[in-house]
Amino acid sequence: MDILEVKDLNKMYGGIKAVDDISFSIGAGEIVGLLGPNGAGKTSTISMVLGLLEPDSGFIRVFGKNIATHRSEVLASMNFAAVYTQLPGNMTVRQNLMIFSLLYGVTNPRKRVEELIDEFDLSGYADTRCGFLSSGELSRLNIAKAFLNLPRLLLLDEPTASLDPSAAGIVRERLLEYVRSRGAAILWTSHDMKEIEHVCNRVLFISHGKILLAGDPKKLPAQNGKKDLEDLFISIAREPLVTRP
């Protein structure tokens, strides 16, 4: 059974179709990249999977259950991290993680919080208010928060964008190991095509709300006459209404 199934999903804002009849699925142990230029529909799609936006039509199943009717149940086994996510700035790193661990009903939350503080190298900032953290430190905190409830489905919206290359590499390896060891699934957006090649089993190129191309990120460029994934990304972004095989 697929961990995530998206079928015939549509979302309009005014007269603009932000998400246009898209369908895809993600199985256990799989990382799928959702790629496209800014405004392509990636964040709207993630917001609907999270239940933050209601689709105009189509449906989303997580763990075989419709998120429209089982939202609380499925969200308990999901989590999310994004470069733009804001956490309460007047609370410390440890306090933020504790509050979210209680919201997720984490067993033995104090122990889990300390594990994540250590794992994501936040020990030196554990008692620092989040409003004083750098963008990279906040990114590590957001990713640590996403691991609190040991989710089976992770939604990551440019999670490493604010990290230096060393920290980003460490985070990528931890995410890969997490998926391998737990049979979890990840939907991952990024503008870093080398990162996508490294972590993703499959990619979906989206532009103007439509999925234009899908497949193995290591094979797609040659299959479409391009030298690498970045070249393919640029080509698709500049020809957004051309339907590709």
N, C-alpha and C positions, 0 to 999 in steps of 0.2 A: 504493500500500500504506500502511495506517495505521502510524504510528510506535508507538502503544500501542493494544492491543485487550484489553479486560477483558470476560469472558463468564461470566455465571451465577455470580458470585463469592459465596461464603458463608464466614462465620467465626463460630464460637461461642466464648464464654467461659463455662464452666459451663453454665448453662441459658439464658444470654442470647445472642441473636443480634445480634452487633455489626455484621455486614455481611450483608445479606439479599437474595441473588440479584440482584446488580447487574450491569449490562452497560453499557459505553460504549466509545468509541474516540476517539483524537486523531490528526489528520493532520498532515503537515508544514506548518509555518508557522502553526500554530493554538495559541492559548492558551485553555485550558478551566478555568473556575473550579469548584471543588468546594466548595459552600457548605452550611452547616448549623450548628445550635447545638452547644455543647460536648457530647461524648459521642454525636454523631450517627453516627460510623463513619468520619470522614474520615481520621484518623491511622492507623487499622487498615487502611484501603484503601491508603494510601500505603506503609505498612510491607509489605504483601503485594506491591505492585508492585516494591519494592526487594528482595524476596526475604528480608526479615527475619522475616516471618511466613509460615507455610504455610497456604493456604486449606483449608477442610474440603472444599470442592468448587468446581468451576469452573476456569477457567484464565486465565492472563495471557500475552499475546504481546507482545514488544517487538522491533521491527524484523522482525516475522514469525516470531520464534523464541520457543518456550515458555520462560519464565524458570525453570521447574522443572528443565529439562534443559540449559539453556544460560546459567545464571546468570552465570558469570565472563565469558563472551563479551559478553553484552549490557550488563553493568554497566560495562564499559570505556568505553561511549559514553553513560552516564547520569551524573547527579549530583543532589545533594540539598542543600537549605538549609532550616533551620527556626529560629524564634526561640528554641526551647528547646535547641538543640544545644550540647553542651559540648565545647570543645577543651581539650587539656592546658594547664592554667593555669601550669605552671612552664616552658613553652616560649614563645619570642617569636613575634610575628606571622610574621616571616620563616621561622623554624624550622618552625612549623606548616605553612606553605604548601609549604616544601621537602619535608617528610615526605610530605604528601599528593600532591605532584607525582611523587615516586618511586613511591608506591603505585599511582598511575594510569599509570605508565610514560610520563610527559610527555616529549616530545622537547625537549632544551635547557631543563631545568627552571629553572636560575638565571635565564635570560632571561625565561621565562614568569612566574616569581614576581615579578620586578621590574616587569614590565608591569602585573600585577594590583595590586601595591602602589600604583603610580602611578594606575592607572585608578580605584581605589576609595578614593583619598585616605587611604591608610594610611601614607604616608611618615613622618609625625611619630611613628608608633607602631611602626615596623618592628622595632625592637630592644627593644620593651617586652614583658614577659611578659604572656600573655593573662589571667592572674589579676588584673591591675591595670587592665584595659580596662573602659570603661563598656559598658552594654548596647547602645548604638548602635554603638560601635566594634566590638564582638563581632559584631553583625549584619552590618556591612559586611565583616568578615573571613570570616564564614560564606558570604556571597554570593560573595566573591572566590574562596574555595575551590571553590565550585560551578562556576566557570568554568574551572578549571585544565585540564581535559582536553577543552575545547571540545565539551561534550556535545550530542548530538542530542535527548536527552530530559532535561528538568529537572523535578524535583519540588520545589515550593516551598510550605512549610507556614508561613503567615503571615510571609513573609520581611522585610516592612518594619515589623512591629509595634513595634519598639523604636527606629525612626528618626524624627528630626524631619521635619516636612513637606517641607523643602527637600531633605534627603538622600533621603527616600522618593521624591520626584519624580524625582530624578536616576537612582536605581536603576531605577524603572519604565521610564524612557525608554531606558536601556541594555538592559534586557531586551527591550523591544519591538524595538529595532534589531537585537539579536542574532537574534531569531526571524525577522525580515524578511530579514536578510542571509544567514543560514545554513540557512533552511528547517527550523529546529529546532521542537520542540514543548514546551509547558509545561503541567503540571497544577498549578494554583495555588489554595491555600486562603487565605481572608482573611475577617475580620469587617468590613472596610472596604468598604462597598458602592460608594462613589464610585470607589475604586481598581479594583474589579472591573469596573464599567461602562467604565472607561477602558482597561483592558488586555485584557479577555477577549472572544473571538469568540463564546463559548457558555458557559453555566453549567449546572451540575447541582445541584439542591437535594436534599440528603440529610437524612433524619431517621429515627431508630431503625433505621439500617442500610439503609433503602430510598431509592431515587431517586424523589422525588415529582413533580418537575417539571424540565424541561430546555428550553433555547432561548436566543435572543438576549437578553442582559441589558438591552438598550435597548428591547426590545419587550415582554418578558414582563410587566412591571408593568401596562401598559395592557390587555394581553390578559387579565389576571386581575383587572381592576377595582381596581388599586392605583395610588397616585400615584407611587411610585418603588420602586427595588429594595430599599431598607431596609424599607419598608412591607410588601413582599411577603415578605421574609425573616422578619419578625416574625409575619406571618400563618401562614406554613408552620411555623415553630417552635412556635407555640401550638396547631396542629392536626396533630400529627405522624403520625397514623395515617390521615388522609384522603387517599386516592389521587386525584390530580388528572390531568386529561387531558394 
